[in-house]
Amino acid sequence: MEVFSDYIKGIDDPDHREKFEEVLTWVNDKFPNLDPQYKWNTPMFSDHSTFIIGIDAAKKHMSFAPEEVTMNRFADAIAEAGYSATKGLFRIKWTQTVEYKLLEEIIEFNIQDKKDCSTFWRK
């Protein structure tokens, strides 16, 4: 995942850097068919040139952006996990546990839901 190395190096807090890298590595290992990309200053993963998820590091949290359709579908599960959310992303504080099962379900949903999508973003 060399594509993310400069971004990861830019995360000042070593614990945050390690946790962020762990999440990116998990996505890459769990979904080896996804293409890791760095666009719009954000690490992201795509499938057949369509966006699946973007993951960004901030001072107090990581942001996960799976698109609004997916956010709507998983809103209850995201809230139940204790994550804050907007219409387009959810945040996992550095102090919170990453619920990998939920993350897996979100990514799986996007892969399946966008399997016939021919554009980067949903229309």
N, C-alpha and C positions, 0 to 999 in steps of 0.2 A: 504494500500500500504506500509506495513511495510518493504517490500523488498527494498524500496528506502530510508528508513529513514536515514541510515548512510551517504549515498551519499548526500542527501539534507542537512544534518547537516554540511557537509564539504564545503558548499558554504558560503564563508565569508561575502559577502555583504547581509544584511538582506532583502533589496528590491529585489535583484536578487533571493535569496532563496525563497521568497514569490511568485515571478512571475513563477519561475521554478516549484514549487510545484503546483501552480494553473494550469499550462499546463498539468502536469502529472495527476492531479485530473480530469481535463476536459476529457482527453483521457480515463481514467478509467471509468468515469461516462457515457460518450457518447458511449463507446464500452465495455460494461461489460463482453462480451464473450472473450475479449482478455486477455491473460495471462501476467501480469507484471513480468518481469524478470530483473535480474542484471547480465550481462555477459560482459566480456572484459572491465570492468570498466565503463560500460555504462548502464543506465536505458533503457530498451526496452520493447516492447510489441510483443507477438507472437500469432498466431492462429493455432491450431492443430499442434503445434511444428514447425511452419514455421515463420520466421522473418517477421514482418510487419513494424515496425519503431523503430529506436533508437533515443533517445533525450539526448543530452549531454550539460553540462554547461561549459562555458569558461569565461575568464576574461571579454571579451567585448560583448559576445553574447551567444545564445543557438544554438546548431547545431541539425538539424533534418536530419536523414539519412534513406531514404525509399528505397534504392537500385537504381542503375543506370537506369534501365528500367523506373521506376517511375519518376526519375528526368528528363529524356528525355521527357516523356509525359507531365509533368507539367512545363517545363522550362519557357515557356512564362508567365504563371500565376505567377510563383515564381518571375520572373524579374519584372512583372507588380506590384507586391506587394512591390517591392523595396528591396527585399532580395538578398544578394550576394549568389553565388552558385559555386560549383565544380561539377564534373561529378557524385559524389556520395552523396552530402549533400547540404543543404542550411542553411544559418545563419540568425537568427533574432537577431538584436542588442537589448540589454537590453532597449534601448530608443525607440524601434519601437513597434508598436501594433502587436499583434499576430492575424493574419487573420484566425480565427477559421474555417470559411467556407472552405477556401483553405485546411487547415489541415484536415478537415473532408473528403474532396474529395480525398485527397492523401491517407488517411488511407482506405477509402472505396474502392478505386481502388485496393490497394494492397490486401485487403481481398478477393475481387472478382477475381482478376487476379491470385491469388495463392491458390484458393480454392481446386484445385486438386494437388497442389504441395506437394511432399512427402519428401522434403529436407528442411533444415533450410534456406539456401540461394537459389536463383534462379540458375539454371544451364545454 
